[in-house]
Amino acid sequence: MENTSGLGFIDTQALFSIVTMSVIFTPLGAKVSHQIDGKKLKKFFALFLAVLGVLVLSF
């Protein structure tokens, strides 16, 4: 089956999905990040990146 939702090399369905989720969750993420302590946020982000690194190396 052929993917017909693309515009050249751009998949328009993926583009609209990413843009929609970004518009919805950007204000929420900004609000939450201002409510969380900076040190905790940095530790969580470091843990998140470490987990992603392990996943990338394992696949």
NORQUI-V875092 format. One record per residue. N is the residue number from 0. RES is the residue in three letters. PHI is phi in degrees with one decimal (NA if undefined). PSI is psi as a letter, one per 20 degrees, with the letter a starting at -180 (* if undefined). Layout:
BEGIN
n: <N,N>
res: <RES,RES>
phi: <PHI,PHI>
psi: <PSI,PSI>
END
This chain:
BEGIN
n: <0,1,2,3,4,5,6,7,8,9,10,11,12,13,14,15,16,17,18,19,20,21,22,23,24,25,26,27,28,29,30,31,32,33,34,35,36,37,38,39,40,41,42,43,44,45,46,47,48,49,50,51,52,53,54,55,56,57,58>
res: <MET,GLU,ASN,THR,SER,GLY,LEU,GLY,PHE,ILE,ASP,THR,GLN,ALA,LEU,PHE,SER,ILE,VAL,THR,MET,SER,VAL,ILE,PHE,THR,PRO,LEU,GLY,ALA,LYS,VAL,SER,HIS,GLN,ILE,ASP,GLY,LYS,LYS,LEU,LYS,LYS,PHE,PHE,ALA,LEU,PHE,LEU,ALA,VAL,LEU,GLY,VAL,LEU,VAL,LEU,SER,PHE>
phi: <NA,-94.4,-81.8,-105.1,-92.5,-99.5,-121.4,70.5,-94.9,-101.9,-84.0,-65.7,-64.6,-66.3,-58.6,-65.9,-64.8,-65.8,-63.7,-62.0,-65.1,-65.1,-65.0,-72.8,-95.4,-62.9,-63.1,-64.9,-64.0,-65.6,-64.8,-66.6,-66.9,-78.2,-88.4,-93.5,-60.8,-59.8,-66.2,-65.4,-64.4,-65.0,-65.4,-63.5,-65.6,-63.4,-63.0,-58.9,-66.0,-64.5,-63.6,-62.1,-61.3,-63.9,-63.7,-64.7,-70.3,-85.0,-112.1>
psi: <p,p,o,j,j,q,n,c,j,p,o,h,g,g,g,h,g,g,g,g,h,g,h,g,i,g,h,g,h,g,g,h,h,h,i,q,p,h,g,h,g,g,g,g,h,g,g,g,h,g,g,h,g,g,g,g,h,i,*>
END
